Amino acid sequence: MPAAILNPDATIRFERQGLEQQPVIVIDDMLADLPKWRGLAEAADYGTMGAHYPGIRSPVPYRVATRMRDELAALISDTFALDPVPPVLECFFSIVTTPPSALAPIQRLPHVDGLEPNRLAILIYLSGAEQGGTAFYRQRETGFETIDAARHPAFKAALERGIAAHGLPDPAYIAGDTPLYEQVAVHHARPNRALIYRSHLLHCAHIPADIPLPADPVTGRLSINSFLFG
C-alpha cells in the first residue's frame, strides 16, 4: 500500500439529511491509489458472511483498515463529535450479488447496522454510477430516521403494523418512497467516492432493477465497507 491511504487532493463535503439533520461526509477521489485497491479486491477470496448482506465479502487486512481510520480520525471526530474515534470493528471488500427475485424479506427494507449512535460506517464505492448507490429513509409512522435502543421497540411495532396493513414489499431492492418509508436522500456511486455516516441511520443499497449483479470484482458492484465501534 502507498505511504498515505487517503488522497490529499480529495474533495470533501458535508451534508445534513432529513428532519433529524444527521451528518454525512461525502468524499470524492478518496483513495490515493485506486488501482492498487482494485487490484487487492480482484485478488481476494470471497464468501458469504452473515445472514443479511445480499452478496459476498472478503476481509480487508485489519492493519490497513486501521491506517485508513487513523487518517480519517480528525475529520470523523470533528463531524460526529467523537473523542476518541472508535476503532475498526470490521472491514470488507463487498460485492452485491443477490438478484431482486431472491432477496429475503429483511433485505427488501431499510435497515440499520447497529443501534449505537457512536458506531460509524465508512462506505467506499469502487464501481461506477451505473450500479447504483446508497439511499437513506424515514419510517412514515414514527418519523424515525435513526434507530437507537430507546426507539427500537416503537420502530419494530410500527414495522409490524405496516407489514400487517400493506404486506411485505415485492422482491426488489427498495427504491424511493413506499407505504412504510420515505426516502430522505440518495447518494449515487462513482469510483472512489466514500460516504461516512452513523450506522443507526435507516439505509439500504440503491440498486437499479435491471442491472446484472455478477460475483466478479472486476465487473460487479464492488465496495469497501468499514465499521467503527468499540
C-alpha positions as CSV (number, residue, x, y, z in Angstrom):
1,M,0.0,0.0,0.0
2,P,1.2,3.6,-0.6
3,A,2.6,5.7,2.3
4,A,-0.7,7.5,2.6
5,I,-4.0,5.8,2.0
6,L,-6.0,8.9,1.6
7,N,-5.7,11.3,-1.4
8,P,-4.5,14.8,-0.2
9,D,-6.4,16.3,-3.1
10,A,-9.7,14.6,-2.3
11,T,-12.9,16.7,-2.4
12,I,-14.8,16.6,0.9
13,R,-18.3,17.9,1.5
14,F,-20.7,17.7,4.4
15,E,-24.4,17.1,4.2
16,R,-27.1,17.1,6.8
17,Q,-30.0,14.8,5.9
18,G,-33.7,14.8,6.6
19,L,-35.6,16.2,9.5
20,E,-33.1,14.9,12.0
21,Q,-30.3,16.7,10.1
22,Q,-27.9,13.8,10.6
23,P,-24.4,14.5,9.2
24,V,-23.0,12.5,6.2
25,I,-19.5,13.1,4.9
26,V,-19.1,12.6,1.1
27,I,-15.5,12.3,-0.1
28,D,-14.7,12.1,-3.9
29,D,-11.4,10.8,-5.1
30,M,-10.7,9.5,-1.6
31,L,-8.1,6.8,-2.1
32,A,-4.6,7.9,-3.2
33,D,-4.2,4.7,-5.3
34,L,-7.5,3.4,-6.5
35,P,-5.9,0.9,-9.0
36,K,-4.0,-0.7,-6.1
37,W,-7.2,-1.1,-4.1
38,R,-9.0,-2.6,-7.0
39,G,-6.1,-5.0,-7.5
40,L,-6.3,-6.1,-3.9
41,A,-10.1,-6.6,-4.3
42,E,-9.6,-8.6,-7.5
43,A,-7.1,-10.9,-5.8
44,A,-9.2,-11.5,-2.7
45,D,-11.1,-14.7,-1.8
46,Y,-14.9,-14.1,-1.3
47,G,-17.6,-15.9,0.5
48,T,-20.9,-15.4,2.2
49,M,-20.6,-13.6,5.6
50,G,-23.6,-13.1,7.7
51,A,-27.3,-13.7,7.0
52,H,-28.3,-10.2,5.9
53,Y,-25.7,-8.9,3.4
54,P,-27.0,-9.6,-0.1
55,G,-23.7,-10.8,-1.6
56,I,-20.2,-11.9,-0.9
57,R,-17.4,-10.4,1.1
58,S,-13.6,-10.7,1.8
59,P,-11.9,-9.2,4.8
60,V,-9.6,-6.2,4.3
61,P,-6.5,-6.7,6.5
62,Y,-7.1,-5.1,9.9
63,R,-3.8,-3.1,9.9
64,V,-4.8,-1.5,6.5
65,A,-8.3,-0.7,7.7
66,T,-6.9,0.8,10.9
67,R,-4.5,3.0,8.9
68,M,-7.4,4.3,6.9
69,R,-9.4,5.0,10.2
70,D,-6.3,6.8,11.6
71,E,-6.0,9.1,8.6
72,L,-9.7,9.9,8.8
73,A,-9.8,10.3,12.6
74,A,-9.6,14.1,12.8
75,L,-12.3,14.5,10.2
76,I,-14.6,12.0,11.9
77,S,-14.0,13.5,15.3
78,D,-14.9,17.0,14.2
79,T,-18.0,15.9,12.3
80,F,-19.5,13.4,14.7
81,A,-18.2,14.9,18.0
82,L,-16.4,11.7,18.9
83,D,-13.3,11.7,21.1
84,P,-11.8,9.2,20.8
85,V,-12.8,8.0,17.4
86,P,-13.9,4.3,17.7
87,P,-11.6,1.6,16.5
88,V,-12.2,-0.6,13.4
89,L,-14.7,-3.3,14.2
90,E,-14.6,-5.0,10.8
91,C,-13.8,-4.1,7.2
92,F,-14.6,-5.9,4.0
93,F,-14.4,-5.9,0.2
94,S,-18.1,-6.4,-0.7
95,I,-19.9,-7.4,-3.9
96,V,-23.7,-7.3,-4.1
97,T,-24.7,-10.5,-6.0
98,T,-28.3,-11.3,-4.9
99,P,-30.8,-10.8,-7.7
100,P,-34.0,-8.9,-6.6
101,S,-36.1,-12.1,-7.0
102,A,-34.0,-13.9,-4.4
103,L,-34.0,-11.2,-1.7
104,A,-35.2,-12.2,1.7
105,P,-37.9,-10.0,3.2
106,I,-35.5,-8.2,5.5
107,Q,-33.3,-7.3,2.5
108,R,-36.2,-5.5,0.8
109,L,-36.4,-3.0,3.6
110,P,-34.2,-0.2,5.0
111,H,-32.0,-1.4,7.9
112,V,-29.5,-0.1,10.5
113,D,-26.2,-1.7,11.1
114,G,-26.4,-1.2,14.9
115,L,-28.3,0.8,17.5
116,E,-25.4,2.7,18.9
117,P,-25.0,6.4,18.0
118,N,-21.2,6.1,18.2
119,R,-21.0,3.3,15.6
120,L,-19.9,4.6,12.2
121,A,-19.9,3.2,8.7
122,I,-17.3,4.1,6.0
123,L,-18.5,3.0,2.5
124,I,-16.2,3.4,-0.4
125,Y,-17.5,2.7,-3.9
126,L,-15.0,1.0,-6.2
127,S,-17.5,0.6,-9.1
128,G,-19.5,3.2,-11.0
129,A,-22.8,5.1,-11.0
130,E,-24.5,2.5,-13.3
131,Q,-24.5,0.2,-10.3
132,G,-26.5,2.4,-8.0
133,G,-25.6,3.9,-4.7
134,T,-27.0,4.2,-1.2
135,A,-30.3,5.7,0.0
136,F,-31.5,6.8,3.4
137,Y,-35.0,6.6,4.7
138,R,-37.6,7.8,7.3
139,Q,-40.2,5.4,8.8
140,R,-43.5,7.0,8.0
141,E,-45.5,6.1,11.1
142,T,-42.8,7.1,13.7
143,G,-40.9,9.7,11.7
144,F,-37.7,8.0,12.8
145,E,-34.6,8.4,10.6
146,T,-32.3,6.8,13.2
147,I,-33.0,3.8,15.4
148,D,-31.3,3.6,18.8
149,A,-32.1,1.3,21.7
150,A,-34.7,3.6,23.1
151,R,-36.5,3.9,19.7
152,H,-36.2,0.3,18.7
153,P,-39.4,-1.1,20.3
154,A,-41.6,1.6,18.7
155,F,-39.8,1.2,15.4
156,K,-40.4,-2.6,15.4
157,A,-44.0,-2.3,16.4
158,A,-44.7,0.2,13.7
159,L,-42.9,-2.0,11.1
160,E,-45.1,-5.0,12.2
161,R,-48.3,-2.9,11.9
162,G,-47.1,-1.6,8.5
163,I,-46.5,-5.1,7.1
164,A,-49.8,-6.3,8.5
165,A,-51.6,-3.4,6.7
166,H,-49.7,-3.4,3.4
167,G,-47.9,-6.8,3.2
168,L,-44.2,-7.4,2.6
169,P,-42.7,-5.5,-0.2
170,D,-42.3,-7.3,-3.5
171,P,-38.9,-8.9,-4.1
172,A,-36.8,-5.9,-5.1
173,Y,-34.2,-3.5,-3.7
174,I,-36.1,-0.6,-2.3
175,A,-36.0,2.5,-4.5
176,G,-37.8,5.7,-3.5
177,D,-40.9,6.1,-1.3
178,T,-43.1,3.2,-0.2
179,P,-46.2,2.8,2.0
180,L,-43.8,2.3,5.0
181,Y,-40.9,4.5,4.2
182,E,-40.0,7.9,2.7
183,Q,-36.6,8.3,1.0
184,V,-34.6,11.1,2.8
185,A,-31.6,11.2,0.5
186,V,-29.8,9.1,-2.1
187,H,-26.0,9.2,-2.9
188,H,-25.0,7.8,-6.3
189,A,-22.0,5.6,-6.6
190,R,-18.9,6.7,-8.5
191,P,-15.5,5.1,-8.4
192,N,-13.5,6.3,-5.4
193,R,-16.4,8.1,-3.7
194,A,-16.8,7.5,0.1
195,L,-19.7,8.0,2.5
196,I,-19.2,8.2,6.2
197,Y,-22.3,8.1,8.4
198,R,-23.7,6.9,11.7
199,S,-24.6,3.2,11.4
200,H,-28.0,3.7,13.0
201,L,-29.4,5.7,10.1
202,L,-32.0,3.8,8.2
203,H,-30.5,3.0,4.8
204,C,-30.3,0.5,2.0
205,A,-28.4,-0.1,-1.2
206,H,-30.0,1.8,-4.1
207,I,-29.6,-0.6,-7.0
208,P,-31.3,-0.3,-10.4
209,A,-33.8,-3.1,-11.1
210,D,-32.4,-4.2,-14.4
211,I,-28.6,-4.4,-13.8
212,P,-26.6,-7.7,-13.7
213,L,-25.0,-8.5,-10.3
214,P,-22.1,-10.7,-11.1
215,A,-19.9,-12.2,-8.4
216,D,-16.8,-10.7,-10.1
217,P,-14.8,-7.9,-8.5
218,V,-13.9,-6.6,-12.0
219,T,-17.4,-6.1,-13.3
220,G,-19.6,-6.4,-10.1
221,R,-20.9,-3.9,-7.7
222,L,-17.7,-3.6,-5.6
223,S,-17.2,-1.5,-2.5
224,I,-15.2,-1.3,0.7
225,N,-17.3,-1.4,3.9
226,S,-15.7,-0.5,7.1
227,F,-17.4,-0.2,10.5
228,L,-16.0,1.6,13.5
229,F,-17.2,0.7,17.0
230,G,-15.8,-0.2,20.4
